[in-house]
Amino acid sequence: MPENRRLRVAIIGATAYTSRETIRLLLQHDQAEITALCSRREPQPHIAEVFPDLAGRLDMVCEPIDPAALKGRADVAMLCLPNGLAMQLVPDLLAAGLRVIDFSADYRLKEPAEYAQWYNKEHTDLENLRHAVYGLPELHRERIRTASLVANPGCYPTSAALGIAPLLKSGLIEPQDLIVDAASGISGAGREPRPEHHFPERHENFEAYNVGTHRHMVEIERTLDGYVRGGKTSVIFTPHLVPMERGILSTIYLRPHQPVSVEHVMQVFAETYEDEPFVRLRTGMVRTAEVARSNFCDITARVVKSRIIVLSAIDNLVKGAAGQAIQNMNVMFGLDEKAGLM
């Protein structure tokens, strides 16, 4: 990217909740600018018609999704599209000279058979799937720097992996006994209306869903497998919906190989995340309100009856989506990693 201009960003699927968060953060990024908003809607709306809070802040009309039309107009494309659509566009976007950050699951699982099993679709872009880099900067920063295609992680896997990976890497815990109970705000279900997400259904209601079948379970396992020498992890993942707008709190139960103190556990986290700008280690409890609208992941731990309990909190729309994508973008283009996020 030339030094005399700002990084040009195209947002594809510009009417999603994650798109609104991406726009919000990019508007405060002094080294990047939004040059295109692309949508599947007909007719194409002004972005302030979709998100009235952007009135007077961003005067742009959405345009049809056409990778060729973005050539020379954008350096990077943020794909905020449902699963299955990104892989139809990525080859043409890369051919047009853009680097790509995909918010969907299309490039997160390296095995096409697993993608087909969990997402009920055959993967149609195997070449780029092989080269995609999983975009969790705290774990894969060096590979992200040179990547043309980054798979932005899921929100639950971000919260879980940041709370588990250091302890796996240190050999402290049993990899076949990982339990993650996570509660998320309703925005994690996306913007498409569904009867079960209407206010009367969600208000004063707390429930588990997709127990043992949630797609993020396999993503958590594959994200952590690299820290197990000669084997794989086994995760029991139970997601819950909470009647709030945003936020994820993961309560993670881990079995240490031998008795361990909470001071030792927190020291492992401290050594891992000492220089990480967006991981905060807390001595007290972590709370979703304290990470809301931020790119922080707050982590603490306790030892209870020979189990390690890790608590990890993020904003599902920021560190779990848009903020992490901008963090990845900053790494990819050699910008200040905190730009637009502080």
Secondary structure, 3 states (H helix, E strand, C coil): CCCCCCEEEEEECCCCHHHHHHHHHHCCCCCEEEEEEECCCCCCCEHHHHCHHHCCCCCCECECCCHHHHCCCCCEEEECCCCCCHHHHHHHHHHCCCEEEECCCCCCCCCHHHHHHHHCCCCCCHHHHHHCEECCHHHHHHHHHCCCEEECCCHHHHHHHHHHHHHHHCCCEEEEEEEEEEEEEHHHHCCCCCHHHCHHHHCCCCEECCCCCCCHHHHHHHHHHCCCCCCCCCEEEEEEEECCCCCEEEEEEEEECCCCCHHHHHHHHHHHHCCCCCEEECCCCCCHHHCCCCCCEEEEEEEECCEEEEEEEECCCHHHHHHHHHHHHHHHCCCCCCCCCC
